[in-house]
Amino acid sequence: MNAKELLKKYGKPENFINRDLSWIEFNKRVLEEALNPEVPLLEKVKFISIFCSNLDEFYMIRIAGIKEQIAVNVEEPGIDGLTPIEQLKKVEKALKPLLKILDSYWMYEIIPALKEHNIKIMSFDEFNEEEKAKLTEYFKKEIYPVLTPLAFDPGRPFPYISNLSLSIAILIQKPNGENHFARVKVPSILQRLLQIDHILEPHKTLGTNGNISATYIWLGDLIKDNLNLLFPGMEIVEAHRFRITRDTDIEIQEDEADDLLSVIEENIKQRRFGSVVRLEVGHPMPDFMLNTLIENLQITKDDVHMTDGPLGLSDVMHLYKIPMHQLKEKPYYPIIPTVFDEEEDIFSLIRQKDIMLHHPYHSFAPVIDFIKKAAVDPDVLAIKQTLYRVGTDSPIVKCLIEAAEMGKQVAVLVELKARFDEQNNIYWARELEKVGVHVVYGLVGLKTHAKMTLVVRKESDGVKRYVHLSTGNYNATTAKLYTDIGLFTSDDAICSDVSDIFNYLTGYSKQKEYKKLIVSPINMREKIIDLINNEIENALASKPAKIIMKLNSLVDPAIIAALYEASNSGVEVKLIVRGVCSLIPGVPGLSENIEVRSIVGRFLEHSRLFYFFNDGNENIYLSSADMMQRNLDRRVEIAFPIEDPKLKAELIRTVIKVSLKDNVKARILQPDGSYKFIEVKENVKKINSQEWMMNHTLKSLGRNSQKIFENK
């Protein structure tokens, strides 16, 4: 069946989970890691920060989009049957209990637990008079000069309030009895959690491990308790914290843009002025003050979120930097596979066989080394690469600059539309252009999300091509935090396909067929459905049939419908979906042969893998794409095959089988959209797939692996 036929058969609202409600379930799993008693304390703090940071982005993008639909009276329901208004109500209802849990957990569990380990987060009132005097003196010298009190009266308009900024709303009374509203912004250039040991005890050091102690105060609290210095001669009647979230989703009229770089830069500036989609206020803020904010921010009471805890807990990631290793997971240092010990020439290695890297278990260094060697090798003629999220201090870009300076042909597609990385990518695009790199900014209407590097080299038997393909970004920092899989190969067909895609990206091309790669928006949905249909045919012919897909998100209705058809045809379907999943598993007559699990753990599961049993001739593809409409229709993505039998066996043994055996960090999706941990019986071995992978990778080094691990 094709996509149209599948949607006609299965495209009913009751067959789909709303993607935003599914996302909330994902972020709930992140919060559960913070609540897990077996997770070390500072790791709990990290997960709290991630939960809050995720939520900020959710409001800036998804909720902003829903509210835009409501504003222009969109009433048409989505594939799940919910209208925008219904979605918003259900989302807010689902979030409230999670936020209540978070506030209580932070105040009554995390704060006391930190205190037990000599990490104190104190309020101004908890200090004695001598300590208060020292803090006030510090405030006068270091903080007061940075602050700008902003009045609001007939002569001075309501001040602009930037996205995610923390502010203090103040009611001031003049000596003549007149009341006025004022606002003070908590400067984002200063650390929100201010460590004050050096202020209270100038000669005290932080110490190491066991003898560490650290005292903090929220910067906003210190400002709030010294407002009299900002408004001399006035009475501070009321002062309350608030924080706003704005719509930051950039809309670009690319077809009207002569210079995409300039348009993106302008849109980044305009992002600051997006409409307000959320107002967070510290409880209790009096009605008159709240109404002043509501009226001037042009929002409604439904946009207001009251909280008893601190605002903007994403900032607590700062605490994770405290060097108390006993409060963190045992450190893991990525290894370089022994294959790279065989000889120094990386091109010779790749000529002999395909090489696979699994980050962060394997080091990202060979990827950097590949590009570095290409940059300085006199026989290399050209380097072509796609860059999506490269990071602030990119060794990859520095290698590309060096290659251009050495006279090589270097072509780079820098995706300027990589959300929240636009400014960084603009910087690197300009640095590359300065040295003569051919920089392309992407295709009109499409984001380039594929991860590809092509090296063209002159050798004794003619010109040879080498490629690196990956499920994740060319980012050395995230390669230590995200699970991704990359492949080095010199396979002629794959190299030819990659060359053709680069020609499509930098020039003009209407190519529709590729030898081995699956490419979106050209043929990925069609090819994936073909592979699913092949399993269906095998099942109907009474042959074993199995599909395993590992993804970040599964939302595309046609792919979901194809998986329903597979289930009803007797195909065994196992899905490992970290985040959003709109498919409903375990429903008789619809999806009884489908199991969906999510793994949320120490590392962010980010690799995408598609496995098809294919009557014993197993097909495995790795990909940069999730099964979402945006990836299949509005992005340049690739899926590349793993054909080497040893690499294929390694993926089946590790990524696939171990992920499906995880009974520690895996949760199973229920038909009602909720997730449940796997119940582990007493005699059953506990398996944490990420820990298993760390140990497995270390063992691959040989007997001395643990010694290497400890010495690092």
Helices and strands as residue ranges (DSSP letters): H 3-10, G 13-15, H 19-35, H 41-58, I 59-63, H 64-71, H 84-105, I 106-110, H 111-116, E 119-122, G 124-126, H 129-138, I 139-143, G 144-146, E 150-152, E 166-173, E 179-185, E 193-195, H 197-200, G 209-211, E 214-218, H 219-224, H 227-230, E 235-246, G 254-256, H 260-271, E 276-282, H 287-297, G 301-303, E 304-307, G 313-321, G 325-327, G 338-341, H 346-352, E 355-359, H 365-376, E 380-387, H 395-405, E 409-414, H 422-434, E 438-440, E 447-448, E 451-459, E 462-470, G 478-480, E 482-489, H 492-506, E 518-520, H 524-540, E 546-551, H 557-568, E 572-577, E 594-599, E 604-605, E 608-612, G 614-616, E 619-623, H 629-633, E 635-641, H 645-651, I 652-656, H 657-661, E 666-669, E 675-677, H 689-699, H 705-711
